[in-house]
Amino acid sequence: MTEFDVFEEIELFEEIDAPPDVVWDVLLEFDSYPEWNPFVRAIEGTPAKGERLRVRIAPPDARAVTFEPEVVVVEENHRLAWVGRLVVPFAFDGYHEVRLEPVADGERTRLLHRETFRGALVPLLFDRESLERGFAAMNAAIKDRAESRIAAT
């Protein structure tokens, strides 16, 4: 087994009673993350392919971490993905993806939140339980915020 073989993946879904463009707007409002996002406490930077973001996460019952991933995919109203690394490639790499799929004639959204970790340090640093709770809390917060916007219109 090599460092390329060591990986873990978290994948959570959320059904949201709002169209993808509303959910996308919530997702990209980085300035307001500290107000409502219990997991990703801050994002600085521009969500554009090739750009670096500064991301601070605070998993439940775990130490907060700040890292600087590179944005690798931006598909408006559909998909945002970045890759982050711990110091050197293949030590502890994370591929983070949020995907929005329209359902019910585009009036609802199925949100997929996925993180794939790969590298030699995954067995030492990966905390599935804490990260899954963080992702679930963030998904629920996105749902609440997007649905509140629809209810207000």
Buried (B, 14 or more C-beta within 10 A) or exposed (E): EEBEEBBBEBEBEBEBBBBBBBBBBBBBBBEEBEEBBBBBBBBBBEBEEEBBBEBBBBBBEBEEEEBEBBBBBBEEBBBBBBBBBBEEEBBBBBBBBBBBEBEEEEEBBBBBBBBBBBBBBBEEEBBEEBBBBBBBBBBBBBBEBBBEBBEEE
